[in-house]
Amino acid sequence: MNDFIVGPLPLWAEIVTAVFAVLGAAFAAIGSFGLVRLPTFFRRIHAPTLGATGGVWSMTVATIVYFSAQGHSLFMHAVLIVLFVALTTPVTTIFLMRAALFRERQKHGEVPPPAPSDQGPIPPYHG
């Protein structure tokens, strides 16, 4: 069986990997701070979503560069993770927001009124 780790990375690959790993960690930290610091659920939901997406993209670039330089061939397996996160994160966020908006409207909380498309057909204008 071949040992995948052959030796040290070239300097350019170490720098690119380090920059994108730190950038991904920064995105995740900013998303976490936004989750803790923002006052309401409706404001709070955006920070971790954007942080997770940006963090995953950055970490994926770091992973692709690291394993491509280490194995001397293009390593694209990590792109599957990005595709999964890019598809599931927005959908999950939309479902969470709609559920929270529905519950808040039931409690007569301070939320925007329903959109005209949610209320049925628009009556004709008789000017």
N, CA and C atoms as a LAMMPS dump frame, in Angstrom:
ITEM: TIMESTEP
0
ITEM: NUMBER OF ATOMS
381
ITEM: BOX BOUNDS ff ff ff
-5.0000000000000000e+02 5.0000000000000000e+02
-5.0000000000000000e+02 5.0000000000000000e+02
-5.0000000000000000e+02 5.0000000000000000e+02
ITEM: ATOMS id mol type element x y z
1 1 1 N 0.849 -1.173 0
2 1 2 C 0 0 0
3 1 3 C 0.89 1.229 0
4 2 1 N 0.56 2.181 -0.864
5 2 2 C 1.355 3.395 -0.956
6 2 3 C 1.001 4.357 0.163
7 3 1 N 2.02 4.999 0.69
8 3 2 C 1.795 6.022 1.701
9 3 3 C 1.431 7.314 0.986
10 4 1 N 0.269 7.896 1.303
11 4 2 C -0.205 9.08 0.587
12 4 3 C 0.639 10.302 0.907
13 5 1 N 1.059 10.452 2.138
14 5 2 C 1.845 11.619 2.532
15 5 3 C 3.299 11.347 2.176
16 6 1 N 3.789 12.081 1.195
17 6 2 C 5.105 11.812 0.64
18 6 3 C 6.191 12.632 1.311
19 7 1 N 5.916 13.854 1.619
20 7 2 C 6.916 14.729 2.213
21 7 3 C 6.322 16.091 2.466
22 8 1 N 7.167 17.072 2.739
23 8 2 C 6.645 18.417 3
24 8 3 C 6.054 19.045 1.74
25 9 1 N 5.118 19.945 1.958
26 9 2 C 4.491 20.652 0.842
27 9 3 C 5.43 21.732 0.308
28 10 1 N 5.244 22.11 -0.952
29 10 2 C 5.956 23.287 -1.449
30 10 3 C 5.486 24.531 -0.688
31 11 1 N 6.328 25.533 -0.628
32 11 2 C 6.022 26.74 0.148
33 11 3 C 4.739 27.416 -0.339
34 12 1 N 4.535 27.492 -1.648
35 12 2 C 3.339 28.153 -2.167
36 12 3 C 2.07 27.437 -1.707
37 13 1 N 2.11 26.109 -1.658
38 13 2 C 0.936 25.341 -1.235
39 13 3 C 0.677 25.525 0.26
40 14 1 N 1.732 25.601 1.045
41 14 2 C 1.56 25.842 2.485
42 14 3 C 0.932 27.201 2.738
43 15 1 N 1.391 28.212 1.987
44 15 2 C 0.859 29.565 2.174
45 15 3 C -0.604 29.628 1.771
46 16 1 N -0.943 29.086 0.607
47 16 2 C -2.33 29.122 0.14
48 16 3 C -3.237 28.331 1.084
49 17 1 N -2.775 27.166 1.509
50 17 2 C -3.56 26.353 2.437
51 17 3 C -3.783 27.086 3.75
52 18 1 N -2.741 27.692 4.272
53 18 2 C -2.86 28.408 5.544
54 18 3 C -3.796 29.609 5.429
55 19 1 N -3.675 30.357 4.34
56 19 2 C -4.521 31.536 4.162
57 19 3 C -5.989 31.133 4.086
58 20 1 N -6.3 30.122 3.3
59 20 2 C -7.7 29.728 3.165
60 20 3 C -8.233 29.032 4.415
61 21 1 N -7.398 28.312 5.141
62 21 2 C -7.845 27.701 6.402
63 21 3 C -8.16 28.777 7.441
64 22 1 N -7.312 29.786 7.528
65 22 2 C -7.558 30.88 8.475
66 22 3 C -8.779 31.694 8.042
67 23 1 N -8.928 31.917 6.747
68 23 2 C -10.092 32.635 6.236
69 23 3 C -11.386 31.866 6.544
70 24 1 N -11.353 30.546 6.367
71 24 2 C -12.522 29.726 6.698
72 24 3 C -12.846 29.77 8.177
73 25 1 N -11.82 29.734 9.009
74 25 2 C -12.048 29.838 10.453
75 25 3 C -12.606 31.209 10.821
76 26 1 N -12.143 32.253 10.14
77 26 2 C -12.655 33.599 10.405
78 26 3 C -14.128 33.706 10.023
79 27 1 N -14.5 33.15 8.872
80 27 2 C -15.917 33.146 8.48
81 27 3 C -16.761 32.428 9.524
82 28 1 N -16.299 31.282 9.974
83 28 2 C -17.052 30.521 10.977
84 28 3 C -17.153 31.295 12.295
85 29 1 N -16.081 31.958 12.7
86 29 2 C -16.095 32.736 13.944
87 29 3 C -17.046 33.925 13.835
88 30 1 N -17.013 34.617 12.7
89 30 2 C -17.913 35.762 12.508
90 30 3 C -19.371 35.303 12.534
91 31 1 N -19.653 34.168 11.903
92 31 2 C -21.009 33.623 11.952
93 31 3 C -21.426 33.256 13.362
94 32 1 N -20.509 32.708 14.135
95 32 2 C -20.816 32.347 15.523
96 32 3 C -21.046 33.579 16.379
97 33 1 N -20.223 34.599 16.193
98 33 2 C -20.413 35.836 16.954
99 33 3 C -21.742 36.492 16.586
100 34 1 N -22.093 36.463 15.305
101 34 2 C -23.376 37.017 14.883
102 34 3 C -24.542 36.276 15.504
103 35 1 N -24.413 34.972 15.631
104 35 2 C -25.468 34.173 16.251
105 35 3 C -25.666 34.567 17.71
106 36 1 N -24.583 34.866 18.39
107 36 2 C -24.654 35.201 19.813
108 36 3 C -25.049 36.664 20.034
109 37 1 N -24.542 37.567 19.206
110 37 2 C -24.679 38.997 19.472
111 37 3 C -25.952 39.654 18.931
112 38 1 N -26.505 39.166 17.848
113 38 2 C -27.662 39.843 17.263
114 38 3 C -28.905 39.613 18.123
115 39 1 N -29.803 40.61 18.186
116 39 2 C -30.868 40.575 19.19
117 39 3 C -32.053 39.656 18.899
118 40 1 N -32.514 39.55 17.664
119 40 2 C -33.721 38.767 17.397
120 40 3 C -33.396 37.58 16.493
121 41 1 N -34.297 36.629 16.482
122 41 2 C -34.101 35.445 15.648
123 41 3 C -33.982 35.821 14.182
124 42 1 N -34.804 36.742 13.736
125 42 2 C -34.828 37.095 12.323
126 42 3 C -33.537 37.773 11.883
127 43 1 N -32.873 38.479 12.762
128 43 2 C -31.566 39.043 12.44
129 43 3 C -30.471 38.01 12.648
130 44 1 N -30.669 37.149 13.619
131 44 2 C -29.653 36.176 14.016
132 44 3 C -29.461 35.051 13.001
133 45 1 N -30.454 34.739 12.222
134 45 2 C -30.393 33.574 11.339
135 45 3 C -29.409 33.756 10.182
136 46 1 N -29.168 34.983 9.763
137 46 2 C -28.329 35.205 8.591
138 46 3 C -26.839 34.999 8.86
139 47 1 N -26.376 35.391 10.015
140 47 2 C -24.939 35.341 10.297
141 47 3 C -24.364 33.92 10.217
142 48 1 N -24.942 32.926 10.895
143 48 2 C -24.349 31.591 10.789
144 48 3 C -24.497 30.973 9.407
145 49 1 N -25.545 31.327 8.689
146 49 2 C -25.718 30.795 7.342
147 49 3 C -24.616 31.296 6.423
148 50 1 N -24.381 32.584 6.439
149 50 2 C -23.33 33.146 5.597
150 50 3 C -21.951 32.7 6.077
151 51 1 N -21.769 32.621 7.397
152 51 2 C -20.494 32.161 7.94
153 51 3 C -20.197 30.718 7.574
154 52 1 N -21.218 29.886 7.63
155 52 2 C -21.016 28.477 7.285
156 52 3 C -20.694 28.317 5.807
157 53 1 N -21.401 29.044 4.963
158 53 2 C -21.157 28.927 3.529
159 53 3 C -19.768 29.435 3.161
160 54 1 N -19.415 30.62 3.633
161 54 2 C -18.077 31.159 3.352
162 54 3 C -16.973 30.314 3.949
163 55 1 N -17.199 29.813 5.158
164 55 2 C -16.209 28.961 5.812
165 55 3 C -15.989 27.654 5.087
166 56 1 N -17.06 27.044 4.639
167 56 2 C -16.941 25.774 3.911
168 56 3 C -16.243 25.979 2.572
169 57 1 N -16.574 27.054 1.864
170 57 2 C -15.889 27.322 0.597
171 57 3 C -14.395 27.518 0.817
172 58 1 N -14.024 28.294 1.825
173 58 2 C -12.602 28.546 2.086
174 58 3 C -11.871 27.276 2.513
175 59 1 N -12.478 26.51 3.396
176 59 2 C -11.843 25.263 3.842
177 59 3 C -11.728 24.266 2.692
178 60 1 N -12.685 24.279 1.784
179 60 2 C -12.611 23.383 0.638
180 60 3 C -11.461 23.756 -0.281
181 61 1 N -11.271 25.038 -0.515
182 61 2 C -10.127 25.46 -1.328
183 61 3 C -8.83 25.041 -0.654
184 62 1 N -8.739 25.234 0.658
185 62 2 C -7.54 24.816 1.391
186 62 3 C -7.325 23.309 1.271
187 63 1 N -8.385 22.533 1.382
188 63 2 C -8.285 21.078 1.27
189 63 3 C -7.847 20.65 -0.123
190 64 1 N -8.436 21.266 -1.148
191 64 2 C -8.076 20.915 -2.529
192 64 3 C -6.617 21.232 -2.801
193 65 1 N -6.159 22.404 -2.366
194 65 2 C -4.757 22.78 -2.595
195 65 3 C -3.823 21.835 -1.842
196 66 1 N -4.139 21.556 -0.59
197 66 2 C -3.261 20.707 0.234
198 66 3 C -3.124 19.304 -0.363
199 67 1 N -4.258 18.656 -0.614
200 67 2 C -4.188 17.27 -1.083
201 67 3 C -3.753 17.166 -2.542
202 68 1 N -4.023 18.199 -3.341
203 68 2 C -3.522 18.192 -4.715
204 68 3 C -2.004 18.322 -4.739
205 69 1 N -1.46 19.197 -3.907
206 69 2 C -0.001 19.354 -3.85
207 69 3 C 0.654 18.122 -3.23
208 70 1 N 0 17.51 -2.27
209 70 2 C 0.556 16.34 -1.593
210 70 3 C 0.533 15.107 -2.486
211 71 1 N -0.541 14.941 -3.253
212 71 2 C -0.674 13.741 -4.073
213 71 3 C -0.247 13.926 -5.508
214 72 1 N 0.169 15.123 -5.892
215 72 2 C 0.625 15.434 -7.249
216 72 3 C -0.444 15.172 -8.301
217 73 1 N -1.714 15.318 -7.913
218 73 2 C -2.823 15.242 -8.858
219 73 3 C -3.974 16.053 -8.281
220 74 1 N -4.909 16.425 -9.13
221 74 2 C -6.008 17.275 -8.703
222 74 3 C -6.964 16.489 -7.805
223 75 1 N -7.202 17.005 -6.616
224 75 2 C -8.063 16.369 -5.613
225 75 3 C -9.376 17.139 -5.57
226 76 1 N -10.418 16.566 -6.143
227 76 2 C -11.694 17.277 -6.24
228 76 3 C -12.813 16.654 -5.393
229 77 1 N -12.491 15.709 -4.53
230 77 2 C -13.523 15.062 -3.718
231 77 3 C -14.206 16.047 -2.782
232 78 1 N -13.472 17.053 -2.338
233 78 2 C -14.029 18.015 -1.385
234 78 3 C -15.123 18.875 -2.003
235 79 1 N -15.183 18.942 -3.318
236 79 2 C -16.219 19.736 -3.979
237 79 3 C -17.604 19.166 -3.68
238 80 1 N -17.698 17.873 -3.445
239 80 2 C -18.986 17.27 -3.079
240 80 3 C -19.516 17.854 -1.776
241 81 1 N -18.638 18.133 -0.839
242 81 2 C -19.054 18.736 0.427
243 81 3 C -19.619 20.126 0.176
244 82 1 N -18.935 20.901 -0.665
245 82 2 C -19.403 22.248 -0.974
246 82 3 C -20.758 22.203 -1.649
247 83 1 N -20.942 21.29 -2.579
248 83 2 C -22.234 21.185 -3.259
249 83 3 C -23.344 20.839 -2.266
250 84 1 N -23.063 19.928 -1.357
251 84 2 C -24.061 19.545 -0.363
252 84 3 C -24.409 20.733 0.533
253 85 1 N -23.411 21.434 1.019
254 85 2 C -23.665 22.585 1.893
255 85 3 C -24.35 23.709 1.118
256 86 1 N -23.929 23.947 -0.12
257 86 2 C -24.531 25.014 -0.924
258 86 3 C -25.999 24.73 -1.223
259 87 1 N -26.383 23.464 -1.277
260 87 2 C -27.779 23.124 -1.536
261 87 3 C -28.622 23.083 -0.266
262 88 1 N -28.06 22.602 0.819
263 88 2 C -28.871 22.402 2.028
264 88 3 C -28.961 23.632 2.926
265 89 1 N -27.93 24.441 2.996
266 89 2 C -27.95 25.584 3.913
267 89 3 C -29.043 26.589 3.57
268 90 1 N -29.165 27.052 2.322
269 90 2 C -30.247 28.011 2.039
270 90 3 C -31.639 27.419 2.238
271 91 1 N -31.819 26.167 1.874
272 91 2 C -33.131 25.54 2.027
273 91 3 C -33.497 25.435 3.505
274 92 1 N -32.564 25.015 4.32
275 92 2 C -32.801 24.919 5.759
276 92 3 C -33.113 26.282 6.352
277 93 1 N -32.378 27.286 5.932
278 93 2 C -32.611 28.642 6.435
279 93 3 C -34 29.138 6.048
280 94 1 N -34.409 28.879 4.831
281 94 2 C -35.741 29.305 4.395
282 94 3 C -36.82 28.622 5.225
283 95 1 N -36.679 27.327 5.461
284 95 2 C -37.674 26.62 6.271
285 95 3 C -37.711 27.146 7.699
286 96 1 N -36.55 27.406 8.288
287 96 2 C -36.513 27.955 9.65
288 96 3 C -37.163 29.336 9.703
289 97 1 N -36.869 30.178 8.721
290 97 2 C -37.44 31.524 8.705
291 97 3 C -38.959 31.485 8.526
292 98 1 N -39.433 30.639 7.641
293 98 2 C -40.879 30.567 7.421
294 98 3 C -41.609 30.026 8.653
295 99 1 N -41.002 29.03 9.316
296 99 2 C -41.624 28.497 10.534
297 99 3 C -41.65 29.55 11.638
298 100 1 N -40.55 30.285 11.8
299 100 2 C -40.504 31.325 12.827
300 100 3 C -41.478 32.45 12.502
301 101 1 N -41.583 32.82 11.245
302 101 2 C -42.517 33.868 10.838
303 101 3 C -43.956 33.433 11.069
304 102 1 N -44.271 32.183 10.765
305 102 2 C -45.609 31.646 11.004
306 102 3 C -45.956 31.694 12.488
307 103 1 N -45.037 31.252 13.34
308 103 2 C -45.3 31.252 14.793
309 103 3 C -45.424 32.665 15.336
310 104 1 N -44.598 33.56 14.832
311 104 2 C -44.649 34.945 15.302
312 104 3 C -45.956 35.62 14.888
313 105 1 N -46.441 35.307 13.694
314 105 2 C -47.723 35.867 13.258
315 105 3 C -48.878 35.299 14.069
316 106 1 N -48.789 34.031 14.484
317 106 2 C -49.833 33.444 15.328
318 106 3 C -49.896 34.127 16.683
319 107 1 N -48.73 34.553 17.191
320 107 2 C -48.674 35.246 18.483
321 107 3 C -48.932 36.741 18.338
322 108 1 N -49.195 37.197 17.113
323 108 2 C -49.402 38.611 16.806
324 108 3 C -48.179 39.439 17.198
325 109 1 N -47.014 38.912 16.884
326 109 2 C -45.767 39.615 17.171
327 109 3 C -45.482 40.68 16.137
328 110 1 N -44.39 41.379 16.339
329 110 2 C -44 42.458 15.43
330 110 3 C -43.231 41.889 14.244
331 111 1 N -43.961 41.533 13.223
332 111 2 C -43.354 41.021 11.99
333 111 3 C -44.028 41.718 10.816
334 112 1 N -43.411 41.675 9.657
335 112 2 C -44.052 42.291 8.491
336 112 3 C -45.37 41.585 8.17
337 113 1 N -46.31 42.318 7.586
338 113 2 C -47.567 41.662 7.196
339 113 3 C -47.315 40.675 6.069
340 114 1 N -48.224 39.722 5.887
341 114 2 C -48.053 38.756 4.805
342 114 3 C -48.015 39.451 3.442
343 115 1 N -47.282 38.873 2.536
344 115 2 C -47.204 39.407 1.177
345 115 3 C -48.547 39.208 0.484
346 116 1 N -48.879 40.064 -0.491
347 116 2 C -50.155 39.889 -1.205
348 116 3 C -50.291 38.505 -1.838
349 117 1 N -49.185 37.901 -2.249
350 117 2 C -49.264 36.577 -2.858
351 117 3 C -49.653 35.509 -1.833
352 118 1 N -49.42 35.767 -0.532
353 118 2 C -49.804 34.82 0.514
354 118 3 C -51.279 34.942 0.884
355 119 1 N -51.938 36.042 0.49
356 119 2 C -53.304 36.297 0.889
357 119 3 C -54.346 35.927 -0.153
358 120 1 N -53.907 35.413 -1.263
359 120 2 C -54.841 35.043 -2.325
360 120 3 C -54.777 36.038 -3.459
361 121 1 N -55.756 35.966 -4.388
362 121 2 C -55.721 36.857 -5.546
363 121 3 C -55.941 38.309 -5.146
364 122 1 N -55.32 39.192 -5.881
365 122 2 C -55.452 40.627 -5.633
366 122 3 C -56.753 41.105 -6.253
367 123 1 N -57.58 41.834 -5.462
368 123 2 C -58.855 42.31 -6.034
369 123 3 C -58.606 43.355 -7.11
370 124 1 N -59.499 43.448 -8.087
371 124 2 C -59.294 44.42 -9.17
372 124 3 C -59.402 45.85 -8.638
373 125 1 N -58.692 46.729 -9.296
374 125 2 C -58.691 48.137 -8.909
375 125 3 C -59.844 48.865 -9.598
376 126 1 N -60.668 49.548 -8.826
377 126 2 C -61.793 50.31 -9.381
378 126 3 C -61.557 51.78 -9.054
379 127 1 N -60.698 52.417 -9.845
380 127 2 C -60.257 53.773 -9.594
381 127 3 C -61.249 54.789 -9.743
